[in-house]
Amino acid sequence: MKRIEAIKDIMKDVKDEIVIASTGMIARELYAVCDRPRNFYMMGSMGNALGIGLGLALNLKDDVIVLSGDGAALMSLGTLVLHKKLNPKNLKHYILDNNCHGTTGGQPTCSEEVDFQSLAPNTRVIKVDPEKGDAPRIPLSPEDISKRFKDAVSPDRA
Amino acid sequence: MKEHDEHDFVVGVPCSKLKDIIDKIDLYIPCTREDEAVALAVGAYFAGKKPLVFLQNSGLGNTVDIITSLLKPYGIEIDLIISVRDTPAHHAFMGKITEKLLDLLEYKNYRLIKQ
């Protein structure tokens, strides 16, 4: 399965959920599939999408979905374990595992050596094709993403 | 930065210099790394909370990427309480550059605990 098809599958059932997309092609493909104010597109700080999702899920009643890649998950294996420990019921974490760093040209990761699911049973791993992807850059500034997202997830929103 | 008691979401990575403060905070969540702690704080910020992150200066280096590529471009301010160690030898260099590093990062929202 292509990664963008996996993102389409996840998003087809999404209504009011907050969605956090990891750095690079995952954020770009989420934007291409379904842009909405309750999506947060992380452009830098690779490995930190799940941490942001945890901070949201622990503080809101809303359901939160985090889309990570295998490279980002490998960078922050500790966060998978923290997620297992804290395990807020309103947080779903997907790892879209293509066994490579797609955004930077397809260099291999070592994701074949780790069983993410046994490390954190509350993580769902979806194996996707080892492709780079070709979604264009997101035409929003980080400041605009931040402001739009904060307004859209604020507990005080109208 | 805000006074401690105004914060309603507290995370961090411990330091013996911070033990007495952290031990009194019921809502403190221990994290595995300092950048992860900042990421949880960012989620809490978006959820309308006032987060606080505890760390020691040795871990400040782990936060450079999330400060430069998330907090700065996205316009997010997170309060940090940083214990400053400059001895023994493995703490000496970071102890010497901690305030310069924060200046270089143009980071204002912090308090240093030197004791």
Contacts between the chains, C-beta under 8 A, distances in Angstrom:
chain1	res1	chain2	res2	distance
A	40	B	46	7.5
A	42	B	70	7.0
A	43	B	69	7.2
A	43	B	73	7.2
A	44	B	65	7.0
A	44	B	66	8.0
A	44	B	68	7.4
A	44	B	69	2.4
A	44	B	70	5.7
A	44	B	73	7.0
A	45	B	35	7.3
A	45	B	39	7.2
A	45	B	65	5.8
A	45	B	66	4.4
A	45	B	69	4.9
A	45	B	70	3.9
A	46	B	65	7.7
A	47	B	35	7.5
A	48	B	35	6.1
A	48	B	36	6.9
A	48	B	38	7.7
A	48	B	39	3.9
A	48	B	42	7.8
A	48	B	66	5.7
A	48	B	70	6.8
A	49	B	39	7.9
A	50	B	39	7.7
A	51	B	31	7.9
A	51	B	35	7.6
A	51	B	36	4.6
A	51	B	37	7.8
A	51	B	38	7.7
A	51	B	39	2.6
A	51	B	40	5.1
A	51	B	42	7.6
A	51	B	43	6.9
A	52	B	39	5.0
A	52	B	40	7.5
A	52	B	42	5.2
A	52	B	43	4.4
A	52	B	46	7.5
A	53	B	43	6.3
A	54	B	39	7.7
A	54	B	40	5.4
A	54	B	43	6.1
A	55	B	9	7.4
A	55	B	11	8.0
A	55	B	39	6.7
A	55	B	40	3.9
A	55	B	41	6.2
A	55	B	42	6.1
A	55	B	43	2.1
A	55	B	44	4.4
A	55	B	45	7.6
A	55	B	46	7.5
A	55	B	47	6.9
A	55	B	51	7.4
A	56	B	43	4.0
A	56	B	44	7.5
A	56	B	46	5.9
A	56	B	47	5.3
A	57	B	43	7.5
A	58	B	9	7.7
A	58	B	29	7.8
A	58	B	40	7.5
A	58	B	43	7.5
A	58	B	44	7.3
A	59	B	9	6.3
A	59	B	43	7.0
A	59	B	44	5.1
A	59	B	47	3.6
A	59	B	48	7.5
A	59	B	49	5.3
A	60	B	47	4.7
A	76	B	33	7.5
A	76	B	36	6.4
A	78	B	31	7.9
A	78	B	32	3.0
A	78	B	33	5.7
A	78	B	36	6.4
A	79	B	32	6.6
A	79	B	33	8.0
A	79	B	36	5.1
A	79	B	39	7.6
A	81	B	32	6.7
A	82	B	31	6.4
A	82	B	32	5.6
A	82	B	36	6.8
A	86	B	29	7.3
A	141	B	73	8.0
A	142	B	73	3.9
A	142	B	74	4.5
A	142	B	75	7.6
A	143	B	73	7.1
A	143	B	74	6.5
A	143	B	75	5.0
A	145	B	74	6.9
A	146	B	74	4.0
A	146	B	75	5.6
A	146	B	76	6.5
A	147	B	75	7.6
A	149	B	46	6.4
A	150	B	45	8.0
A	150	B	46	5.5
A	153	B	46	5.6
A	153	B	47	6.8
A	154	B	48	5.6
A	155	B	47	6.9
A	155	B	48	5.2
A	156	B	48	6.6
